Amino acid sequence: MCRVSEPAREDIAGQGACLIKIDQLMLTIAHRHSDRQGLPSDKVKTGESAQCAAHRATWETTGFNVEVGTFLGADSDGVRVYGCQLQGSFGAEFVEFPVPAWAEDNIQSIKLIDPYEIQFRDWQKEEDLLLIRAYFDQVE
């Protein structure tokens, strides 16, 4: 089931990603094959919106059932980035989360990072880090 904030609901197909802000940190994942940080994202499945792709990708890679919110913009590959909210009270006291057993083959780590302290070489798509920082600043 796709969880989308009603005021933000749109029916646009495409690849989606969740930007999750906790305090002044951003939730990222690192894939096993690259060891670089990025946002949870995935390609759209047939009949799925970009928002639902973002929700599903976040669940599949982190185990977090987020609510997908406002469209923030797109990255250099056209991936639609949404501000997503975690349910419950998460604070920045946790900087690394356990990888769910079902995702261990693909995901190396789930971390909270400061998007202004990460180096370009450590971001999944270096050319998008400035965009991601701008999107991060839009999330309340």
C-alpha positions in Angstrom: 0.0 0.0 0.0 1.4 3.4 -1.0 1.2 6.1 1.7 1.0 9.6 0.2 0.0 12.8 2.0 -3.3 13.8 0.4 -2.5 17.4 -0.2 0.7 16.3 -2.1 -0.9 13.5 -4.1 -0.1 13.4 -7.8 -0.5 10.8 -10.5 2.9 11.1 -12.3 4.8 8.0 -13.4 8.5 7.8 -13.1 11.3 6.9 -10.8 10.9 8.2 -7.3 13.1 8.9 -4.3 12.5 9.8 -0.7 14.4 12.5 1.1 13.9 12.0 4.8 15.1 14.8 7.1 15.5 14.1 10.8 16.6 17.1 12.8 19.4 18.5 10.6 20.4 15.1 9.2 19.3 13.2 6.1 18.6 9.4 5.9 20.8 7.7 3.2 21.5 4.2 2.1 24.7 2.8 0.6 24.4 0.0 -1.9 26.9 -2.9 -1.5 28.3 -2.5 -5.0 29.2 1.2 -4.8 29.7 2.1 -1.0 28.4 5.6 -1.9 25.5 7.3 -0.1 22.3 8.0 -1.8 18.5 8.4 -1.3 16.2 5.4 -1.3 14.9 5.2 -4.8 13.6 2.8 -7.5 12.2 2.6 -10.9 8.4 2.7 -11.3 6.6 -0.6 -11.7 3.7 -0.9 -14.2 0.7 1.3 -13.1 2.7 2.8 -10.2 3.2 6.5 -9.6 6.6 8.1 -8.8 5.4 8.7 -5.3 4.5 5.1 -4.8 7.9 4.0 -6.3 9.6 6.3 -3.7 7.4 4.8 -0.9 8.1 1.2 -2.1 11.8 1.8 -2.5 12.1 3.2 1.0 10.3 0.2 2.5 12.3 -2.3 0.5 15.7 -0.8 1.3 15.2 0.4 4.9 12.1 -1.2 6.3 10.6 2.3 7.1 7.0 2.9 6.2 7.2 6.6 5.3 4.5 9.0 4.2 5.4 10.5 0.9 4.9 14.3 0.8 5.7 17.2 -1.4 7.6 17.0 -4.7 10.9 18.8 -4.2 12.4 18.5 -7.7 14.2 16.0 -10.0 17.8 15.0 -10.2 19.9 14.9 -13.3 18.4 11.6 -14.4 14.8 12.8 -13.9 14.3 10.9 -10.6 11.5 12.7 -8.8 12.5 13.5 -5.2 9.9 13.8 -2.5 10.0 15.0 1.1 9.1 11.9 3.1 8.2 11.6 6.8 8.9 8.7 9.1 6.2 7.7 11.5 7.0 7.8 15.2 9.6 9.8 17.0 13.0 9.4 15.5 15.8 11.7 16.5 19.4 12.2 15.5 20.6 10.2 18.4 20.6 7.2 16.0 23.1 7.8 13.2 23.1 4.3 11.8 20.2 1.9 11.5 20.2 -1.9 11.0 19.7 -3.1 7.4 16.6 -5.3 7.2 17.4 -9.0 6.5 15.6 -8.9 3.2 17.8 -6.0 1.9 21.2 -7.2 3.2 22.2 -8.6 -0.3 21.9 -5.1 -1.8 22.2 -2.5 1.0 25.4 -2.0 3.0 24.3 0.7 5.4 21.5 3.0 6.4 22.8 6.2 8.0 21.9 9.7 9.0 24.3 12.2 7.5 24.8 15.9 7.3 24.3 16.7 3.6 26.7 19.6 3.9 29.5 17.5 5.3 29.5 14.6 2.9 32.1 14.8 0.1 31.0 14.7 -3.6 33.1 11.5 -4.1 31.0 9.8 -1.4 27.6 10.6 -3.0 26.0 8.1 -5.4 25.7 10.6 -8.2 28.3 13.4 -7.5 26.6 15.8 -9.9 23.4 15.7 -7.9 24.7 16.5 -4.4 24.2 20.3 -4.8 20.5 19.6 -5.9 20.0 17.3 -2.9 21.3 19.9 -0.5 18.9 22.4 -2.0 16.0 19.9 -1.7 17.1 19.2 1.9 16.7 22.9 2.8 13.1 22.8 1.5 12.0 20.1 3.9 10.5 21.3 7.2 
